[in-house]
Amino acid sequence: MKITLLAIGKTDDKNLQTLIDTYEKRLKHYVTFSMEIIPDIKNSKNLSEAQQKELEGQEILKRVTTSDALVLLDENGKTFSSVGFSEYLQKKMNSGLKNLVFVIGGPYGFSQAVYQKAQGKVSLSSMTFSHQMVRLFFVEQLYRAFTILRNEPYHHR
C-alpha cells in the first residue's frame, strides 16, 4: 500500500520542515509514502471562504483517482489513540487498498465535493493546530503507527 499526504500551501518554518523530512525518511523503511504540496490559491484575499474552499477542493480532487481511499484530516473526524491508529492502518493494508490518501485542507476546511468523495475523516486532536504543525504531527503518528505494528521500541505502552 502507498500512503500519500496532500496539503495546501508550503511549510514556511525551516525547523518544522526539517522535522517533517526526518519522519518522511524514517517512514520509507515501512511504506511507500509521499507528501504533495498543493500551492496556495492565488489572490485568496479577494475570495470568499466558500470560493477558496471550492478552488482548493478542485485542486485536491484533481490529485485523487477513483481507486484511492480519501481520508480527511478534519476536526470532526474520528479520534484514535496511537495504537488505535496503527490498527486502523493495518485494516486498510489488509483490505488490499493500493493508495490511501490523507488530506490537510486549507484554513477554512474542505468543500462539499471533497467531503462527498471522502471515505473517512480522522481528527488528530480536538485542539486547533496550525496546518504546518499538523503535517509534522501526522507524519510522526504515521511513523509511530508502523513502529507499533512491528513491535519496535519507539512507542511505549
C-alpha positions in Angstrom: 0.0 0.0 0.0 1.1 3.5 -0.7 0.2 6.4 1.6 0.0 10.0 0.3 -0.4 13.2 2.3 -1.9 16.1 0.4 -1.5 19.5 2.0 -2.5 23.0 0.9 0.4 25.5 1.0 4.1 25.1 1.8 5.7 25.0 5.2 7.4 28.3 5.8 9.2 27.3 9.0 12.5 25.6 8.2 12.7 23.9 11.7 9.3 22.3 11.2 10.3 21.2 7.6 13.5 19.6 8.9 11.4 17.5 11.4 8.9 16.6 8.8 11.7 15.5 6.5 13.2 13.4 9.3 9.9 11.4 9.8 9.4 11.1 6.0 12.8 9.4 5.7 12.0 7.1 8.6 8.7 6.1 7.0 10.4 4.9 3.9 11.5 1.8 5.8 7.9 0.8 6.3 5.7 2.1 3.5 5.8 4.0 0.2 5.0 7.5 1.4 4.8 10.8 -0.4 3.7 14.3 0.6 2.4 16.5 -2.1 2.0 20.2 -1.6 -0.8 21.9 -3.4 0.1 25.6 -3.9 -1.9 28.2 -2.1 -4.8 29.7 -4.1 -3.6 32.9 -5.8 -5.4 36.1 -4.8 -7.2 34.3 -2.0 -7.7 37.6 -0.1 -10.2 38.6 -2.9 -12.2 35.3 -2.5 -14.9 34.4 0.0 -14.3 31.4 2.3 -16.7 29.3 0.1 -14.8 30.3 -3.1 -11.5 29.5 -1.5 -12.7 26.1 -0.3 -14.2 25.3 -3.7 -10.9 26.1 -5.6 -8.8 24.2 -3.1 -11.3 21.3 -3.4 -10.9 21.2 -7.1 -7.1 21.0 -6.7 -7.4 18.2 -4.1 -9.8 16.2 -6.3 -7.5 16.5 -9.3 -4.9 14.5 -7.4 -7.2 11.7 -6.3 -8.1 8.7 -8.5 -11.2 6.6 -8.3 -9.3 3.7 -6.7 -7.8 5.9 -4.0 -9.2 5.9 -0.5 -9.5 9.5 0.5 -9.4 10.3 4.3 -9.7 13.9 5.5 -7.8 15.2 8.5 -10.7 17.0 10.0 -11.6 18.4 13.4 -14.9 16.4 13.3 -13.2 13.2 12.4 -12.7 10.0 14.4 -10.1 10.3 17.1 -7.7 7.4 17.7 -5.1 6.5 20.3 -1.7 5.8 18.6 -2.4 2.1 18.9 -5.9 2.5 17.5 -4.5 4.4 14.6 -2.0 1.7 13.9 -4.9 -0.9 13.9 -6.8 1.4 11.5 -3.8 1.4 9.1 -3.4 -2.4 9.4 -7.1 -2.9 8.4 -6.6 -0.6 5.4 -3.5 -2.6 4.4 -5.3 -5.9 4.9 -8.1 -4.7 2.6 -5.8 -4.7 -0.4 -6.0 -1.0 -0.9 -3.4 0.4 -3.2 -3.3 4.0 -2.2 -4.5 5.7 0.9 -4.7 9.5 0.6 -4.8 11.7 3.6 -5.6 15.4 3.1 -4.9 18.5 5.2 -7.2 21.2 3.9 -6.9 24.9 3.8 -7.7 27.4 6.6 -11.4 27.0 6.1 -11.7 23.3 5.7 -13.0 21.3 2.8 -15.5 21.9 0.0 -18.7 19.8 -0.1 -17.3 18.0 -3.2 -14.3 16.8 -1.1 -16.5 15.7 1.8 -18.7 13.7 -0.6 -15.7 12.0 -2.2 -14.0 11.2 1.2 -14.3 7.7 2.7 -13.4 8.8 6.2 -12.3 11.6 8.5 -9.7 11.4 11.2 -9.1 14.0 13.9 -5.6 14.4 15.4 -7.0 16.3 18.3 -9.9 18.4 19.4 -7.4 21.3 19.8 -6.6 23.5 16.8 -3.1 23.5 15.4 -1.5 25.4 12.5 -1.7 23.5 9.2 2.1 23.3 9.3 2.2 21.7 12.7 -0.5 19.2 11.6 1.9 17.9 8.9 4.6 17.2 11.5 2.1 15.6 13.9 0.6 13.4 11.2 3.9 12.1 9.8 5.1 11.4 13.3 1.9 9.5 14.2 2.2 7.6 10.9 5.8 6.6 11.8 4.7 5.7 15.3 1.9 3.5 13.9 4.3 1.5 11.8 6.7 1.0 14.7 3.7 -0.2 16.8 2.7 -2.7 14.1 6.3 -4.0 14.0 6.6 -4.1 17.8 9.6 -1.8 17.7 10.6 0.2 20.8 9.7 3.7 19.6 6.2 3.7 21.2 6.0 2.9 25.0 2.8 1.2 26.2 
